[in-house]
Amino acid sequence: MKKLFKCTVCGYIHEGMQAPEVCPKCNLGKEKFVELTSEEAEKIYSSDRTNDIHSEIIVLANKIAKLAQEGIEINLDPKCVNGFEKAKNEAWTIKQRCKAELAGHMTNGKW
């Protein structure tokens, strides 16, 4: 069964039977890796999909903000522009909420 190993320098997580010879992120040796407990590994596996969802929402919020900006620039009429400005602001809030959640996941070992 594969195990998870964490680089104690950069935080990179490796999945395998043993730690890699060299960290793919910081290029330090395998002695910098520690094996994660089954509880720590379960947190990571359980949160994998939700982290992906948060990332996808961030991408979508960026697209909404870009489209809203285009609508603002067209400047058809004040009500229309107001709607686009609200959409752009709401997209920012959604993006920041997801970023905060991802940061919380990282702090709690769910990356």
C-alpha positions in Angstrom: 0.0 0.0 0.0 1.3 3.5 -0.9 2.2 5.9 1.8 2.4 9.7 2.0 5.7 11.5 2.8 6.0 15.2 3.5 9.1 17.3 2.8 9.8 19.1 6.0 11.4 22.0 4.1 8.9 22.9 1.4 5.8 20.9 2.3 5.7 18.8 -0.9 3.6 15.6 -0.4 4.9 12.5 -2.1 2.8 9.3 -2.6 4.7 6.0 -2.9 6.3 3.1 -1.0 9.1 5.3 0.2 10.2 9.0 0.1 11.7 10.1 -3.2 15.5 10.4 -3.5 15.2 14.1 -4.2 12.2 16.4 -3.5 10.6 17.5 -6.8 10.0 20.9 -5.4 13.0 22.0 -3.4 15.6 19.4 -4.7 16.7 18.4 -1.2 17.4 14.7 -0.3 15.0 12.1 1.0 16.3 12.6 4.6 14.1 15.8 4.6 10.9 13.7 4.2 8.8 12.3 7.1 6.1 9.7 6.7 2.7 10.9 7.5 0.5 9.1 9.9 -2.6 7.3 8.6 -4.7 10.1 10.2 -2.7 12.8 8.4 -2.9 10.9 5.1 -6.7 10.5 5.4 -7.1 14.3 5.9 -5.2 14.8 2.6 -7.1 12.2 0.7 -10.4 13.3 2.0 -9.8 16.9 1.1 -8.4 16.4 -2.3 -11.6 16.8 -4.2 -12.9 19.8 -2.2 -9.6 21.5 -2.8 -10.1 21.0 -6.5 -13.6 22.3 -6.3 -12.4 25.5 -4.5 -9.7 25.9 -7.2 -12.3 25.5 -10.0 -14.6 28.1 -8.3 -11.7 30.6 -8.2 -11.2 30.1 -11.9 -14.9 30.6 -12.6 -15.0 33.7 -10.4 -12.1 35.2 -12.4 -14.1 34.5 -15.6 -17.1 36.2 -14.1 -15.0 39.2 -13.1 -13.5 39.5 -16.6 -17.0 39.3 -18.3 -18.4 41.8 -15.8 -15.5 44.2 -16.6 -16.3 43.8 -20.3 -19.9 44.7 -19.6 -18.8 47.7 -17.6 -16.7 48.9 -20.4 -19.5 48.6 -23.0 -21.4 51.0 -20.7 -24.8 50.4 -22.2 -26.8 52.2 -19.5 -26.4 52.9 -15.7 -28.6 50.0 -14.6 -26.7 47.6 -16.7 -23.3 48.9 -15.6 -24.5 48.7 -12.0 -25.4 45.0 -12.4 -22.0 44.3 -13.9 -20.2 46.1 -11.1 -22.2 44.1 -8.5 -21.3 40.8 -10.3 -17.6 41.8 -10.4 -17.7 42.6 -6.7 -19.5 39.4 -5.8 -17.0 37.4 -7.9 -14.2 38.9 -5.9 -15.9 37.9 -2.6 -16.4 34.3 -3.9 -12.8 34.1 -4.9 -11.5 35.4 -1.6 -13.8 33.0 0.3 -12.4 30.1 -1.5 -8.8 31.3 -1.1 -9.4 31.6 2.6 -10.9 28.1 2.8 -7.9 26.7 0.9 -5.5 28.5 3.3 -7.4 27.0 6.2 -7.1 23.5 4.7 -3.3 24.0 4.3 -3.0 25.1 7.9 -4.9 22.1 9.0 -2.9 19.6 7.0 -5.6 19.1 4.3 -3.6 19.8 1.1 
